Amino acid sequence: MEPDEVEGAVGPVFPLAKQVAAALEGAVYPLTRRELVLVARFNEAPKTLLSILEGIPDARFRSLDEVQVAVSVPAPPPEPAARSSSGRAAR
């Protein structure tokens, strides 16, 4: 595959692939989420990307690929408030 073909294949699946790779340039894995954010800050990543990295699961990432998968998976929606048997929100 030519580089342009690879980029085209990765683009829709990992829309932030280039930005994440640039933000984490020089990173030595494995890294925790906190360490990823520190590397991205050091590399002067945009605030939006820093926020995305701060929102990924608190885990140890073994490669850039794992990070790119984590940033491409939408965060689960917040849990709805607990309901009592009467159908009203619990207090």
PDB file of N, CA, C and O in Angstrom, chain B, residues numbered from 101:
ATOM      1  N   MET B 101       0.837  -1.184   0.000  1.00  0.00           N
ATOM      2  CA  MET B 101       0.000   0.000   0.000  1.00  0.00           C
ATOM      3  C   MET B 101       0.879   1.245   0.000  1.00  0.00           C
ATOM      4  O   MET B 101       1.911   1.299   0.670  1.00  0.00           O
ATOM      5  N   GLU B 102       0.455   2.225  -0.753  1.00  0.00           N
ATOM      6  CA  GLU B 102       1.149   3.502  -0.794  1.00  0.00           C
ATOM      7  C   GLU B 102       0.778   4.313   0.461  1.00  0.00           C
ATOM      8  O   GLU B 102      -0.296   4.103   1.024  1.00  0.00           O
ATOM      9  N   PRO B 103       1.646   5.236   0.906  1.00  0.00           N
ATOM     10  CA  PRO B 103       1.322   6.047   2.102  1.00  0.00           C
ATOM     11  C   PRO B 103      -0.022   6.754   2.008  1.00  0.00           C
ATOM     12  O   PRO B 103      -0.742   6.840   3.002  1.00  0.00           O
ATOM     13  N   ASP B 104      -0.380   7.272   0.811  1.00  0.00           N
ATOM     14  CA  ASP B 104      -1.670   7.951   0.667  1.00  0.00           C
ATOM     15  C   ASP B 104      -2.831   6.996   0.883  1.00  0.00           C
ATOM     16  O   ASP B 104      -3.865   7.380   1.429  1.00  0.00           O
ATOM     17  N   GLU B 105      -2.660   5.741   0.450  1.00  0.00           N
ATOM     18  CA  GLU B 105      -3.705   4.735   0.633  1.00  0.00           C
ATOM     19  C   GLU B 105      -3.872   4.400   2.106  1.00  0.00           C
ATOM     20  O   GLU B 105      -4.989   4.232   2.595  1.00  0.00           O
ATOM     21  N   VAL B 106      -2.749   4.306   2.804  1.00  0.00           N
ATOM     22  CA  VAL B 106      -2.804   4.017   4.241  1.00  0.00           C
ATOM     23  C   VAL B 106      -3.504   5.165   4.959  1.00  0.00           C
ATOM     24  O   VAL B 106      -4.372   4.935   5.802  1.00  0.00           O
ATOM     25  N   GLU B 107      -3.133   6.387   4.631  1.00  0.00           N
ATOM     26  CA  GLU B 107      -3.753   7.545   5.265  1.00  0.00           C
ATOM     27  C   GLU B 107      -5.246   7.573   4.987  1.00  0.00           C
ATOM     28  O   GLU B 107      -6.034   7.877   5.883  1.00  0.00           O
ATOM     29  N   GLY B 108      -5.649   7.261   3.758  1.00  0.00           N
ATOM     30  CA  GLY B 108      -7.059   7.224   3.418  1.00  0.00           C
ATOM     31  C   GLY B 108      -7.792   6.154   4.197  1.00  0.00           C
ATOM     32  O   GLY B 108      -8.941   6.350   4.594  1.00  0.00           O
ATOM     33  N   ALA B 109      -7.142   5.023   4.421  1.00  0.00           N
ATOM     34  CA  ALA B 109      -7.762   3.925   5.169  1.00  0.00           C
ATOM     35  C   ALA B 109      -7.884   4.275   6.637  1.00  0.00           C
ATOM     36  O   ALA B 109      -8.871   3.917   7.279  1.00  0.00           O
ATOM     37  N   VAL B 110      -6.900   4.967   7.174  1.00  0.00           N
ATOM     38  CA  VAL B 110      -6.901   5.298   8.603  1.00  0.00           C
ATOM     39  C   VAL B 110      -7.802   6.495   8.885  1.00  0.00           C
ATOM     40  O   VAL B 110      -8.413   6.557   9.952  1.00  0.00           O
ATOM     41  N   GLY B 111      -7.899   7.433   7.969  1.00  0.00           N
ATOM     42  CA  GLY B 111      -8.634   8.668   8.181  1.00  0.00           C
ATOM     43  C   GLY B 111     -10.021   8.519   8.768  1.00  0.00           C
ATOM     44  O   GLY B 111     -10.275   9.046   9.851  1.00  0.00           O
ATOM     45  N   PRO B 112     -10.939   7.816   8.095  1.00  0.00           N
ATOM     46  CA  PRO B 112     -12.308   7.742   8.615  1.00  0.00           C
ATOM     47  C   PRO B 112     -12.414   6.961   9.916  1.00  0.00           C
ATOM     48  O   PRO B 112     -13.263   7.261  10.756  1.00  0.00           O
ATOM     49  N   VAL B 113     -11.559   5.962  10.086  1.00  0.00           N
ATOM     50  CA  VAL B 113     -11.629   5.148  11.296  1.00  0.00           C
ATOM     51  C   VAL B 113     -11.034   5.900  12.477  1.00  0.00           C
ATOM     52  O   VAL B 113     -11.605   5.898  13.567  1.00  0.00           O
ATOM     53  N   PHE B 114      -9.906   6.534  12.271  1.00  0.00           N
ATOM     54  CA  PHE B 114      -9.207   7.270  13.330  1.00  0.00           C
ATOM     55  C   PHE B 114      -9.029   8.718  12.880  1.00  0.00           C
ATOM     56  O   PHE B 114      -7.936   9.099  12.458  1.00  0.00           O
ATOM     57  N   PRO B 115     -10.079   9.527  12.962  1.00  0.00           N
ATOM     58  CA  PRO B 115     -10.004  10.886  12.436  1.00  0.00           C
ATOM     59  C   PRO B 115      -8.949  11.756  13.113  1.00  0.00           C
ATOM     60  O   PRO B 115      -8.501  12.744  12.531  1.00  0.00           O
ATOM     61  N   LEU B 116      -8.555  11.412  14.311  1.00  0.00           N
ATOM     62  CA  LEU B 116      -7.557  12.209  15.029  1.00  0.00           C
ATOM     63  C   LEU B 116      -6.159  11.597  14.948  1.00  0.00           C
ATOM     64  O   LEU B 116      -5.261  12.016  15.679  1.00  0.00           O
ATOM     65  N   ALA B 117      -5.963  10.620  14.075  1.00  0.00           N
ATOM     66  CA  ALA B 117      -4.708   9.865  14.043  1.00  0.00           C
ATOM     67  C   ALA B 117      -3.487  10.764  13.921  1.00  0.00           C
ATOM     68  O   ALA B 117      -2.531  10.615  14.683  1.00  0.00           O
ATOM     69  N   LYS B 118      -3.504  11.691  12.978  1.00  0.00           N
ATOM     70  CA  LYS B 118      -2.336  12.564  12.780  1.00  0.00           C
ATOM     71  C   LYS B 118      -2.093  13.462  13.985  1.00  0.00           C
ATOM     72  O   LYS B 118      -0.957  13.635  14.427  1.00  0.00           O
ATOM     73  N   GLN B 119      -3.178  14.035  14.512  1.00  0.00           N
ATOM     74  CA  GLN B 119      -3.033  14.938  15.653  1.00  0.00           C
ATOM     75  C   GLN B 119      -2.511  14.198  16.883  1.00  0.00           C
ATOM     76  O   GLN B 119      -1.652  14.709  17.602  1.00  0.00           O
ATOM     77  N   VAL B 120      -3.032  12.997  17.121  1.00  0.00           N
ATOM     78  CA  VAL B 120      -2.585  12.212  18.275  1.00  0.00           C
ATOM     79  C   VAL B 120      -1.124  11.826  18.100  1.00  0.00           C
ATOM     80  O   VAL B 120      -0.337  11.917  19.042  1.00  0.00           O
ATOM     81  N   ALA B 121      -0.760  11.396  16.895  1.00  0.00           N
ATOM     82  CA  ALA B 121       0.628  11.002  16.638  1.00  0.00           C
ATOM     83  C   ALA B 121       1.571  12.180  16.857  1.00  0.00           C
ATOM     84  O   ALA B 121       2.637  12.015  17.450  1.00  0.00           O
ATOM     85  N   ALA B 122       1.192  13.363  16.388  1.00  0.00           N
ATOM     86  CA  ALA B 122       2.033  14.543  16.570  1.00  0.00           C
ATOM     87  C   ALA B 122       2.127  14.927  18.044  1.00  0.00           C
ATOM     88  O   ALA B 122       3.201  15.276  18.534  1.00  0.00           O
ATOM     89  N   ALA B 123       0.994  14.859  18.749  1.00  0.00           N
ATOM     90  CA  ALA B 123       0.968  15.234  20.162  1.00  0.00           C
ATOM     91  C   ALA B 123       1.807  14.287  21.016  1.00  0.00           C
ATOM     92  O   ALA B 123       2.367  14.692  22.035  1.00  0.00           O
ATOM     93  N   LEU B 124       1.891  13.032  20.601  1.00  0.00           N
ATOM     94  CA  LEU B 124       2.611  12.031  21.401  1.00  0.00           C
ATOM     95  C   LEU B 124       3.970  11.672  20.803  1.00  0.00           C
ATOM     96  O   LEU B 124       4.552  10.643  21.147  1.00  0.00           O
ATOM     97  N   GLU B 125       4.467  12.513  19.918  1.00  0.00           N
ATOM     98  CA  GLU B 125       5.774  12.274  19.306  1.00  0.00           C
ATOM     99  C   GLU B 125       6.846  12.169  20.396  1.00  0.00           C
ATOM    100  O   GLU B 125       6.916  13.003  21.299  1.00  0.00           O
ATOM    101  N   GLY B 126       7.660  11.149  20.295  1.00  0.00           N
ATOM    102  CA  GLY B 126       8.727  10.936  21.264  1.00  0.00           C
ATOM    103  C   GLY B 126       8.320  10.146  22.493  1.00  0.00           C
ATOM    104  O   GLY B 126       9.161   9.857  23.345  1.00  0.00           O
ATOM    105  N   ALA B 127       7.051   9.791  22.602  1.00  0.00           N
ATOM    106  CA  ALA B 127       6.567   9.038  23.765  1.00  0.00           C
ATOM    107  C   ALA B 127       7.175   7.635  23.768  1.00  0.00           C
ATOM    108  O   ALA B 127       7.322   6.998  22.724  1.00  0.00           O
ATOM    109  N   VAL B 128       7.520   7.177  24.958  1.00  0.00           N
ATOM    110  CA  VAL B 128       8.050   5.829  25.136  1.00  0.00           C
ATOM    111  C   VAL B 128       7.019   5.055  25.943  1.00  0.00           C
ATOM    112  O   VAL B 128       6.763   5.369  27.106  1.00  0.00           O
ATOM    113  N   TYR B 129       6.438   4.054  25.325  1.00  0.00           N
ATOM    114  CA  TYR B 129       5.357   3.271  25.921  1.00  0.00           C
ATOM    115  C   TYR B 129       5.909   2.120  26.734  1.00  0.00           C
ATOM    116  O   TYR B 129       7.032   1.678  26.491  1.00  0.00           O
ATOM    117  N   PRO B 130       5.136   1.620  27.705  1.00  0.00           N
ATOM    118  CA  PRO B 130       3.753   1.952  28.066  1.00  0.00           C
ATOM    119  C   PRO B 130       3.668   3.250  28.862  1.00  0.00           C
ATOM    120  O   PRO B 130       4.598   3.649  29.562  1.00  0.00           O
ATOM    121  N   LEU B 131       2.502   3.893  28.720  1.00  0.00           N
ATOM    122  CA  LEU B 131       2.218   5.136  29.428  1.00  0.00           C
ATOM    123  C   LEU B 131       0.798   5.111  29.972  1.00  0.00           C
ATOM    124  O   LEU B 131      -0.103   4.526  29.371  1.00  0.00           O
ATOM    125  N   THR B 132       0.616   5.751  31.112  1.00  0.00           N
ATOM    126  CA  THR B 132      -0.731   5.914  31.671  1.00  0.00           C
ATOM    127  C   THR B 132      -1.409   7.097  30.984  1.00  0.00           C
ATOM    128  O   THR B 132      -0.764   7.856  30.260  1.00  0.00           O
ATOM    129  N   ARG B 133      -2.698   7.247  31.212  1.00  0.00           N
ATOM    130  CA  ARG B 133      -3.415   8.390  30.653  1.00  0.00           C
ATOM    131  C   ARG B 133      -2.773   9.690  31.108  1.00  0.00           C
ATOM    132  O   ARG B 133      -2.582  10.602  30.303  1.00  0.00           O
ATOM    133  N   ARG B 134      -2.446   9.782  32.358  1.00  0.00           N
ATOM    134  CA  ARG B 134      -1.829  11.009  32.897  1.00  0.00           C
ATOM    135  C   ARG B 134      -0.508  11.308  32.196  1.00  0.00           C
ATOM    136  O   ARG B 134      -0.219  12.459  31.871  1.00  0.00           O
ATOM    137  N   GLU B 135       0.287  10.277  31.967  1.00  0.00           N
ATOM    138  CA  GLU B 135       1.572  10.466  31.289  1.00  0.00           C
ATOM    139  C   GLU B 135       1.373  10.881  29.830  1.00  0.00           C
ATOM    140  O   GLU B 135       2.138  11.686  29.298  1.00  0.00           O
ATOM    141  N   LEU B 136       0.342  10.326  29.189  1.00  0.00           N
ATOM    142  CA  LEU B 136       0.038  10.729  27.812  1.00  0.00           C
ATOM    143  C   LEU B 136      -0.281  12.218  27.746  1.00  0.00           C
ATOM    144  O   LEU B 136       0.186  12.925  26.853  1.00  0.00           O
ATOM    145  N   VAL B 137      -1.078  12.680  28.695  1.00  0.00           N
ATOM    146  CA  VAL B 137      -1.451  14.097  28.728  1.00  0.00           C
ATOM    147  C   VAL B 137      -0.201  14.956  28.948  1.00  0.00           C
ATOM    148  O   VAL B 137      -0.058  16.008  28.324  1.00  0.00           O
ATOM    149  N   LEU B 138       0.687  14.523  29.814  1.00  0.00           N
ATOM    150  CA  LEU B 138       1.924  15.284  30.061  1.00  0.00           C
ATOM    151  C   LEU B 138       2.780  15.378  28.801  1.00  0.00           C
ATOM    152  O   LEU B 138       3.311  16.444  28.492  1.00  0.00           O
ATOM    153  N   VAL B 139       2.916  14.273  28.075  1.00  0.00           N
ATOM    154  CA  VAL B 139       3.691  14.277  26.828  1.00  0.00           C
ATOM    155  C   VAL B 139       3.030  15.217  25.821  1.00  0.00           C
ATOM    156  O   VAL B 139       3.708  16.000  25.157  1.00  0.00           O
ATOM    157  N   ALA B 140       1.708  15.136  25.712  1.00  0.00           N
ATOM    158  CA  ALA B 140       0.987  15.994  24.773  1.00  0.00           C
ATOM    159  C   ALA B 140       1.153  17.469  25.139  1.00  0.00           C
ATOM    160  O   ALA B 140       1.308  18.312  24.255  1.00  0.00           O
ATOM    161  N   ARG B 141       1.122  17.778  26.410  1.00  0.00           N
ATOM    162  CA  ARG B 141       1.342  19.173  26.850  1.00  0.00           C
ATOM    163  C   ARG B 141       2.749  19.622  26.485  1.00  0.00           C
ATOM    164  O   ARG B 141       2.947  20.736  26.001  1.00  0.00           O
ATOM    165  N   PHE B 142       3.720  18.756  26.718  1.00  0.00           N
ATOM    166  CA  PHE B 142       5.117  19.074  26.386  1.00  0.00           C
ATOM    167  C   PHE B 142       5.253  19.363  24.894  1.00  0.00           C
ATOM    168  O   PHE B 142       6.011  20.244  24.488  1.00  0.00           O
ATOM    169  N   ASN B 143       4.508  18.610  24.083  1.00  0.00           N
ATOM    170  CA  ASN B 143       4.554  18.788  22.625  1.00  0.00           C
ATOM    171  C   ASN B 143       3.610  19.888  22.136  1.00  0.00           C
ATOM    172  O   ASN B 143       3.405  20.044  20.933  1.00  0.00           O
ATOM    173  N   GLU B 144       3.036  20.649  23.074  1.00  0.00           N
ATOM    174  CA  GLU B 144       2.171  21.786  22.781  1.00  0.00           C
ATOM    175  C   GLU B 144       0.951  21.403  21.939  1.00  0.00           C
ATOM    176  O   GLU B 144       0.613  22.073  20.963  1.00  0.00           O
ATOM    177  N   ALA B 145       0.309  20.318  22.339  1.00  0.00           N
ATOM    178  CA  ALA B 145      -0.918  19.872  21.674  1.00  0.00           C
ATOM    179  C   ALA B 145      -2.030  20.883  21.910  1.00  0.00           C
ATOM    180  O   ALA B 145      -2.039  21.567  22.934  1.00  0.00           O
ATOM    181  N   PRO B 146      -2.965  20.983  20.976  1.00  0.00           N
ATOM    182  CA  PRO B 146      -4.104  21.893  21.171  1.00  0.00           C
ATOM    183  C   PRO B 146      -4.930  21.493  22.397  1.00  0.00           C
ATOM    184  O   PRO B 146      -4.983  20.323  22.775  1.00  0.00           O
ATOM    185  N   LYS B 147      -5.568  22.486  23.003  1.00  0.00           N
ATOM    186  CA  LYS B 147      -6.375  22.245  24.204  1.00  0.00           C
ATOM    187  C   LYS B 147      -7.470  21.218  23.959  1.00  0.00           C
ATOM    188  O   LYS B 147      -7.782  20.415  24.839  1.00  0.00           O
ATOM    189  N   THR B 148      -8.051  21.242  22.774  1.00  0.00           N
ATOM    190  CA  THR B 148      -9.115  20.285  22.456  1.00  0.00           C
ATOM    191  C   THR B 148      -8.595  18.856  22.525  1.00  0.00           C
ATOM    192  O   THR B 148      -9.259  17.976  23.074  1.00  0.00           O
ATOM    193  N   LEU B 149      -7.414  18.624  21.972  1.00  0.00           N
ATOM    194  CA  LEU B 149      -6.833  17.286  21.991  1.00  0.00           C
ATOM    195  C   LEU B 149      -6.446  16.888  23.418  1.00  0.00           C
ATOM    196  O   LEU B 149      -6.590  15.727  23.799  1.00  0.00           O
ATOM    197  N   LEU B 150      -5.963  17.835  24.193  1.00  0.00           N
ATOM    198  CA  LEU B 150      -5.656  17.548  25.600  1.00  0.00           C
ATOM    199  C   LEU B 150      -6.923  17.111  26.335  1.00  0.00           C
ATOM    200  O   LEU B 150      -6.891  16.170  27.128  1.00  0.00           O
ATOM    201  N   SER B 151      -8.027  17.789  26.074  1.00  0.00           N
ATOM    202  CA  SER B 151      -9.297  17.416  26.704  1.00  0.00           C
ATOM    203  C   SER B 151      -9.725  16.012  26.300  1.00  0.00           C
ATOM    204  O   SER B 151     -10.214  15.242  27.126  1.00  0.00           O
ATOM    205  N   ILE B 152      -9.539  15.685  25.035  1.00  0.00           N
ATOM    206  CA  ILE B 152      -9.884  14.343  24.565  1.00  0.00           C
ATOM    207  C   ILE B 152      -9.032  13.302  25.272  1.00  0.00           C
ATOM    208  O   ILE B 152      -9.549  12.281  25.727  1.00  0.00           O
ATOM    209  N   LEU B 153      -7.732  13.551  25.370  1.00  0.00           N
ATOM    210  CA  LEU B 153      -6.840  12.605  26.046  1.00  0.00           C
ATOM    211  C   LEU B 153      -7.198  12.470  27.522  1.00  0.00           C
ATOM    212  O   LEU B 153      -7.117  11.377  28.082  1.00  0.00           O
ATOM    213  N   GLU B 154      -7.590  13.563  28.149  1.00  0.00           N
ATOM    214  CA  GLU B 154      -7.986  13.504  29.558  1.00  0.00           C
ATOM    215  C   GLU B 154      -9.261  12.698  29.753  1.00  0.00           C
ATOM    216  O   GLU B 154      -9.519  12.203  30.850  1.00  0.00           O
ATOM    217  N   GLY B 155     -10.065  12.560  28.691  1.00  0.00           N
ATOM    218  CA  GLY B 155     -11.330  11.842  28.782  1.00  0.00           C
ATOM    219  C   GLY B 155     -11.265  10.361  28.437  1.00  0.00           C
ATOM    220  O   GLY B 155     -12.272   9.662  28.554  1.00  0.00           O
ATOM    221  N   ILE B 156     -10.095   9.865  28.012  1.00  0.00           N
ATOM    222  CA  ILE B 156      -9.999   8.440  27.689  1.00  0.00           C
ATOM    223  C   ILE B 156      -9.906   7.632  28.975  1.00  0.00           C
ATOM    224  O   ILE B 156      -9.614   8.191  30.032  1.00  0.00           O
ATOM    225  N   PRO B 157     -10.147   6.338  28.906  1.00  0.00           N
ATOM    226  CA  PRO B 157     -10.107   5.522  30.123  1.00  0.00           C
ATOM    227  C   PRO B 157      -8.762   5.618  30.841  1.00  0.00           C
ATOM    228  O   PRO B 157      -7.711   5.756  30.215  1.00  0.00           O
ATOM    229  N   ASP B 158      -8.824   5.542  32.157  1.00  0.00           N
ATOM    230  CA  ASP B 158      -7.613   5.574  32.973  1.00  0.00           C
ATOM    231  C   ASP B 158      -6.986   4.190  32.899  1.00  0.00           C
ATOM    232  O   ASP B 158      -7.358   3.285  33.645  1.00  0.00           O
ATOM    233  N   ALA B 159      -6.033   4.039  31.991  1.00  0.00           N
ATOM    234  CA  ALA B 159      -5.423   2.735  31.749  1.00  0.00           C
ATOM    235  C   ALA B 159      -3.963   2.934  31.388  1.00  0.00           C
ATOM    236  O   ALA B 159      -3.480   4.062  31.293  1.00  0.00           O
ATOM    237  N   ARG B 160      -3.270   1.828  31.189  1.00  0.00           N
ATOM    238  CA  ARG B 160      -1.886   1.847  30.730  1.00  0.00           C
ATOM    239  C   ARG B 160      -1.915   1.473  29.256  1.00  0.00           C
ATOM    240  O   ARG B 160      -2.398   0.401  28.892  1.00  0.00           O
ATOM    241  N   PHE B 161      -1.399   2.350  28.413  1.00  0.00           N
ATOM    242  CA  PHE B 161      -1.415   2.167  26.967  1.00  0.00           C
ATOM    243  C   PHE B 161      -0.041   1.676  26.510  1.00  0.00           C
ATOM    244  O   PHE B 161       0.989   2.259  26.847  1.00  0.00           O
ATOM    245  N   ARG B 162      -0.053   0.588  25.733  1.00  0.00           N
ATOM    246  CA  ARG B 162       1.196  -0.037  25.301  1.00  0.00           C
ATOM    247  C   ARG B 162       1.714   0.479  23.971  1.00  0.00           C
ATOM    248  O   ARG B 162       2.848   0.185  23.592  1.00  0.00           O
ATOM    249  N   SER B 163       0.893   1.251  23.252  1.00  0.00           N
ATOM    250  CA  SER B 163       1.326   1.747  21.940  1.00  0.00           C
ATOM    251  C   SER B 163       0.468   2.930  21.506  1.00  0.00           C
ATOM    252  O   SER B 163      -0.590   3.206  22.072  1.00  0.00           O
ATOM    253  N   LEU B 164       0.963   3.616  20.485  1.00  0.00           N
ATOM    254  CA  LEU B 164       0.196   4.707  19.892  1.00  0.00           C
ATOM    255  C   LEU B 164      -1.111   4.182  19.325  1.00  0.00           C
ATOM    256  O   LEU B 164      -2.136   4.859  19.406  1.00  0.00           O
ATOM    257  N   ASP B 165      -1.088   2.987  18.755  1.00  0.00           N
ATOM    258  CA  ASP B 165      -2.322   2.399  18.216  1.00  0.00           C
ATOM    259  C   ASP B 165      -3.393   2.270  19.290  1.00  0.00           C
ATOM    260  O   ASP B 165      -4.561   2.566  19.038  1.00  0.00           O
ATOM    261  N   GLU B 166      -3.010   1.833  20.478  1.00  0.00           N
ATOM    262  CA  GLU B 166      -3.988   1.697  21.571  1.00  0.00           C
ATOM    263  C   GLU B 166      -4.575   3.058  21.948  1.00  0.00           C
ATOM    264  O   GLU B 166      -5.767   3.165  22.236  1.00  0.00           O
ATOM    265  N   VAL B 167      -3.742   4.086  21.946  1.00  0.00           N
ATOM    266  CA  VAL B 167      -4.227   5.434  22.270  1.00  0.00           C
ATOM    267  C   VAL B 167      -5.199   5.895  21.190  1.00  0.00           C
ATOM    268  O   VAL B 167      -6.250   6.457  21.501  1.00  0.00           O
ATOM    269  N   GLN B 168      -4.859   5.664  19.931  1.00  0.00           N
ATOM    270  CA  GLN B 168      -5.723   6.104  18.843  1.00  0.00           C
ATOM    271  C   GLN B 168      -7.073   5.399  18.876  1.00  0.00           C
ATOM    272  O   GLN B 168      -8.096   6.003  18.553  1.00  0.00           O
ATOM    273  N   VAL B 169      -7.083   4.143  19.259  1.00  0.00           N
ATOM    274  CA  VAL B 169      -8.355   3.435  19.406  1.00  0.00           C
ATOM    275  C   VAL B 169      -9.154   4.064  20.550  1.00  0.00           C
ATOM    276  O   VAL B 169     -10.357   4.287  20.423  1.00  0.00           O
ATOM    277  N   ALA B 170      -8.481   4.345  21.661  1.00  0.00           N
ATOM    278  CA  ALA B 170      -9.168   4.916  22.831  1.00  0.00           C
ATOM    279  C   ALA B 170      -9.785   6.274  22.520  1.00  0.00           C
ATOM    280  O   ALA B 170     -10.891   6.559  22.978  1.00  0.00           O
ATOM    281  N   VAL B 171      -9.099   7.119  21.753  1.00  0.00           N
ATOM    282  CA  VAL B 171      -9.657   8.442  21.459  1.00  0.00           C
ATOM    283  C   VAL B 171     -10.749   8.367  20.397  1.00  0.00           C
ATOM    284  O   VAL B 171     -11.547   9.294  20.263  1.00  0.00           O
ATOM    285  N   SER B 172     -10.790   7.274  19.642  1.00  0.00           N
ATOM    286  CA  SER B 172     -11.805   7.164  18.591  1.00  0.00           C
ATOM    287  C   SER B 172     -13.100   6.533  19.081  1.00  0.00           C
ATOM    288  O   SER B 172     -14.130   6.629  18.413  1.00  0.00           O
ATOM    289  N   VAL B 173     -13.056   5.885  20.250  1.00  0.00           N
ATOM    290  CA  VAL B 173     -14.245   5.247  20.806  1.00  0.00           C
ATOM    291  C   VAL B 173     -14.995   6.276  21.634  1.00  0.00           C
ATOM    292  O   VAL B 173     -14.427   6.843  22.567  1.00  0.00           O
ATOM    293  N   PRO B 174     -16.271   6.533  21.313  1.00  0.00           N
ATOM    294  CA  PRO B 174     -17.009   7.533  22.087  1.00  0.00           C
ATOM    295  C   PRO B 174     -17.165   7.116  23.544  1.00  0.00           C
ATOM    296  O   PRO B 174     -17.312   5.935  23.862  1.00  0.00           O
ATOM    297  N   ALA B 175     -17.130   8.099  24.403  1.00  0.00           N
ATOM    298  CA  ALA B 175     -17.315   7.829  25.837  1.00  0.00           C
ATOM    299  C   ALA B 175     -18.731   7.343  26.065  1.00  0.00           C
ATOM    300  O   ALA B 175     -19.661   7.791  25.395  1.00  0.00           O
ATOM    301  N   PRO B 176     -18.902   6.418  27.018  1.00  0.00           N
ATOM    302  CA  PRO B 176     -20.261   5.947  27.301  1.00  0.00           C
ATOM    303  C   PRO B 176     -21.103   7.077  27.872  1.00  0.00           C
ATOM    304  O   PRO B 176     -20.582   7.945  28.572  1.00  0.00           O
ATOM    305  N   PRO B 177     -22.402   7.077  27.580  1.00  0.00           N
ATOM    306  CA  PRO B 177     -23.264   8.136  28.118  1.00  0.00           C
ATOM    307  C   PRO B 177     -23.343   8.033  29.640  1.00  0.00           C
ATOM    308  O   PRO B 177     -23.176   6.946  30.193  1.00  0.00           O
ATOM    309  N   PRO B 178     -23.593   9.143  30.317  1.00  0.00           N
ATOM    310  CA  PRO B 178     -23.696   9.094  31.779  1.00  0.00           C
ATOM    311  C   PRO B 178     -24.862   8.210  32.203  1.00  0.00           C
ATOM    312  O   PRO B 178     -25.866   8.099  31.500  1.00  0.00           O
ATOM    313  N   GLU B 179     -24.710   7.595  33.348  1.00  0.00           N
ATOM    314  CA  GLU B 179     -25.761   6.733  33.905  1.00  0.00           C
ATOM    315  C   GLU B 179     -26.979   7.589  34.247  1.00  0.00           C
ATOM    316  O   GLU B 179     -26.824   8.669  34.816  1.00  0.00           O
ATOM    317  N   PRO B 180     -28.181   7.131  33.914  1.00  0.00           N
ATOM    318  CA  PRO B 180     -29.370   7.886  34.321  1.00  0.00           C
ATOM    319  C   PRO B 180     -29.534   7.822  35.838  1.00  0.00           C
ATOM    320  O   PRO B 180     -29.051   6.898  36.494  1.00  0.00           O
ATOM    321  N   ALA B 181     -30.215   8.809  36.368  1.00  0.00           N
ATOM    322  CA  ALA B 181     -30.444   8.847  37.819  1.00  0.00           C
ATOM    323  C   ALA B 181     -31.238   7.609  38.229  1.00  0.00           C
ATOM    324  O   ALA B 181     -32.099   7.136  37.488  1.00  0.00           O
ATOM    325  N   ALA B 182     -30.940   7.098  39.407  1.00  0.00           N
ATOM    326  CA  ALA B 182     -31.661   5.913  39.922  1.00  0.00           C
ATOM    327  C   ALA B 182     -33.128   6.271  40.114  1.00  0.00           C
ATOM    328  O   ALA B 182     -33.456   7.365  40.573  1.00  0.00           O
ATOM    329  N   ARG B 183     -33.983   5.364  39.767  1.00  0.00           N
ATOM    330  CA  ARG B 183     -35.428   5.604  39.890  1.00  0.00           C
ATOM    331  C   ARG B 183     -35.996   4.695  40.976  1.00  0.00           C
ATOM    332  O   ARG B 183     -35.571   3.552  41.143  1.00  0.00           O
ATOM    333  N   SER B 184     -36.948   5.223  41.693  1.00  0.00           N
ATOM    334  CA  SER B 184     -37.640   4.403  42.690  1.00  0.00           C
ATOM    335  C   SER B 184     -38.750   3.640  41.999  1.00  0.00           C
ATOM    336  O   SER B 184     -38.990   3.849  40.810  1.00  0.00           O
ATOM    337  N   SER B 185     -39.425   2.772  42.708  1.00  0.00           N
ATOM    338  CA  SER B 185     -40.496   1.983  42.113  1.00  0.00           C
ATOM    339  C   SER B 185     -41.676   2.839  41.658  1.00  0.00           C
ATOM    340  O   SER B 185     -42.488   2.374  40.858  1.00  0.00           O
ATOM    341  N   SER B 186     -41.793   4.077  42.146  1.00  0.00           N
ATOM    342  CA  SER B 186     -42.891   4.964  41.739  1.00  0.00           C
ATOM    343  C   SER B 186     -42.581   5.692  40.444  1.00  0.00           C
ATOM    344  O   SER B 186     -43.425   6.418  39.917  1.00  0.00           O
ATOM    345  N   GLY B 187     -41.360   5.498  39.922  1.00  0.00           N
ATOM    346  CA  GLY B 187     -40.996   6.148  38.671  1.00  0.00           C
ATOM    347  C   GLY B 187     -40.366   7.508  38.862  1.00  0.00           C
ATOM    348  O   GLY B 187     -40.026   8.166  37.878  1.00  0.00           O
ATOM    349  N   ARG B 188     -40.199   7.947  40.089  1.00  0.00           N
ATOM    350  CA  ARG B 188     -39.560   9.233  40.353  1.00  0.00           C
ATOM    351  C   ARG B 188     -38.086   8.999  40.661  1.00  0.00           C
ATOM    352  O   ARG B 188     -37.693   7.921  41.106  1.00  0.00           O
ATOM    353  N   ALA B 189     -37.297  10.007  40.421  1.00  0.00           N
ATOM    354  CA  ALA B 189     -35.872   9.909  40.706  1.00  0.00           C
ATOM    355  C   ALA B 189     -35.669   9.739  42.202  1.00  0.00           C
ATOM    356  O   ALA B 189     -36.344  10.378  43.009  1.00  0.00           O
ATOM    357  N   ALA B 190     -34.731   8.866  42.564  1.00  0.00           N
ATOM    358  CA  ALA B 190     -34.424   8.636  43.981  1.00  0.00           C
ATOM    359  C   ALA B 190     -33.702   9.852  44.534  1.00  0.00           C
ATOM    360  O   ALA B 190     -32.981  10.536  43.807  1.00  0.00           O
ATOM    361  N   ARG B 191     -33.891  10.120  45.803  1.00  0.00           N
ATOM    362  CA  ARG B 191     -33.241  11.270  46.457  1.00  0.00           C
ATOM    363  C   ARG B 191     -32.269  10.818  47.478  1.00  0.00           C
ATOM    364  O   ARG B 191     -31.629  11.643  48.129  1.00  0.00           O
TER     365      ARG B 191
END
